[in-house]
Amino acid sequence: MPKHRREQAELACAAEALRALGHPDRLRIVRALQAREACVCELVAALGLRQPAISQHLAVLRRARLVKSRRDGLFVRYRLNGPLPARLLGAAGLGPEGDRLEHADRCAPACQAAER
């Protein structure tokens, strides 16, 4: 790939990542995931957002390749995709917010019932 095209592709990828972080709730999700991976129900409990909103924001973050997921039984667990998301937050002066996940209930009641 010519240097110009590669640079354009890199800039487009960076612009997509920055756009994905352009919503306060997505910033909160990325900050929470800096501490550890989590399922949607854990993020709901930690951040106080509704499940559909968390799922939509995670979809945006996945498309921008900032977050990746893995299946864990009945759950899908999300984590940051490499160091870029944390670096972008650091450049914005935002540190991790992992204590929210540590103090949140492990899962919402519906998820706890599914674990049994």
C-alpha positions in Angstrom: 0.0 0.0 0.0 1.4 3.4 -0.9 2.4 5.6 2.0 -0.3 8.2 1.3 -3.1 5.5 1.3 -1.7 4.0 4.5 -1.6 7.4 6.2 -5.2 8.1 5.0 -6.3 4.7 6.4 -4.6 5.4 9.7 -6.2 8.8 10.0 -9.7 7.4 9.1 -9.3 4.8 11.8 -8.2 7.4 14.4 -11.1 9.7 13.4 -13.5 6.8 13.9 -12.1 6.0 17.3 -12.4 9.7 18.4 -15.9 9.9 17.1 -16.8 6.8 19.1 -15.5 8.4 22.2 -17.5 11.6 21.5 -20.4 10.6 23.8 -20.1 11.0 27.6 -21.7 7.6 28.3 -19.2 5.8 26.0 -16.4 7.6 27.8 -17.8 6.2 31.1 -18.0 2.7 29.7 -14.4 2.8 28.5 -13.3 4.2 31.8 -15.1 1.4 33.6 -13.6 -1.3 31.3 -10.0 0.0 32.1 -10.3 -1.9 35.4 -11.5 -5.3 34.1 -13.8 -6.9 31.5 -17.5 -6.9 32.3 -20.8 -8.0 31.0 -23.6 -5.6 30.1 -25.4 -6.3 33.4 -22.3 -5.3 35.4 -22.0 -2.1 33.4 -25.7 -1.4 34.0 -25.2 -1.8 37.8 -22.0 0.2 37.8 -23.0 3.1 35.6 -26.8 3.4 36.2 -27.6 3.3 32.5 -30.3 1.2 30.9 -29.4 -2.1 29.3 -30.4 -1.1 25.7 -28.3 2.1 26.0 -25.2 0.2 27.2 -25.6 -2.4 24.4 -25.9 0.4 21.7 -22.9 2.2 23.1 -20.9 -1.0 23.2 -21.8 -1.7 19.5 -20.4 1.7 18.5 -17.2 1.0 20.5 -16.9 -2.4 18.9 -17.3 -1.0 15.4 -14.5 1.5 16.2 -12.4 -1.4 17.4 -12.0 0.2 20.9 -13.8 -2.7 22.7 -13.9 -6.4 21.9 -16.1 -9.2 23.3 -15.9 -12.8 24.2 -18.7 -15.3 25.0 -18.6 -16.7 28.5 -21.4 -19.2 28.8 -24.6 -17.3 28.7 -22.8 -13.9 28.9 -20.9 -11.8 26.6 -18.0 -10.1 28.3 -16.4 -6.9 27.0 -12.9 -5.5 27.4 -10.7 -2.8 25.9 -9.1 -3.8 22.7 -5.4 -3.0 23.4 -3.9 0.1 24.9 -5.4 2.7 22.5 -8.6 3.4 24.4 -6.7 4.0 27.7 -4.2 6.2 25.9 -7.0 8.3 24.3 -8.6 8.7 27.8 -5.3 9.7 29.2 -4.7 12.3 26.5 -8.1 13.7 27.5 -7.1 13.8 31.2 -9.5 11.0 32.2 -8.2 8.2 34.3 -9.8 4.8 35.1 -13.1 4.6 36.9 -12.7 0.9 37.8 -13.9 1.3 41.4 -17.5 1.5 40.1 -17.3 -2.0 38.8 -15.6 -3.3 42.0 -18.4 -1.8 44.1 -21.3 -2.8 41.8 -23.3 -5.9 42.4 -21.7 -8.7 40.4 -24.7 -8.8 38.1 -28.2 -7.6 37.9 -30.9 -9.9 39.4 -31.9 -11.3 36.0 -28.3 -12.3 35.3 -27.8 -13.8 38.7 -30.9 -16.0 38.0 -29.4 -17.1 34.7 -26.2 -18.1 36.4 -28.0 -20.7 38.6 
